[in-house]
Amino acid sequence: MAANPSPLRCHALSKDTILESKSIKMGAYKYIEELYKKKQSDVLRFLARVRVWEHRHLTS
């Protein structure tokens, strides 16, 4: 029995295909800037936690 790919993976692949076909490239800074516009995003909250952890460990 063949394993079905997860819907999330298929969705991500189709988005990549769309982006490549339109040849839209987004740099890291622009990506973070767009995330910052949506301040409640999971990625932004994760990055904030990493920064706090790093700051806490560098100052001690």
N, C-alpha and C positions, 0 to 999 in steps of 0.2 A: 504494500500500500504506500503510495507516494505521499510525502508530507506536503501539505499546502503551505505556501508562504504566508506569513502573517499579513493582515490587512495594512498594518502600520508600515511594514517594509515596502509593500506594493505602492502605497501612497507616497512614500519618500522617493521611490524610484521614479514615479510618474512626475513628481515635482522637479526632480533633477533633469529629467528629459525635457520638460517644458522650459526650464531655465537655460539649458544648453541650446535648445532650438532658437530661443530669442537672443542668445549670446549676452545675457545679463550677468555681470560679475559683481559680487559684493565683497569688499574688503572687510577685514576684521573690525576696523574702527566703525565703519558704516553699519555693520551688523549690530554691534553693541549700542550704537546711537539709536537704531531702530528699536532695539529691545528697551532702551531707557524710556522711550516714549510710552511704552506700556509697562509702567513701573511694577505691576503685580505679576509679571511673568516669572515662571519657575526658574528659568535660566538666570535672570537678573538676581533673584533671591539667592540662588546657589552661589553666584559670583560674589555677592555681598558676604555670604558666610565664609567663603574661602579667603576673602580679603581680611575679614575680622580675625580669622584663625591665624593667618600669616602675620598680621600686625601683633597679635598677642604673643606669638612665639618669637618674633624678632626682637621685641622690646624687653624680654625677660632674660 
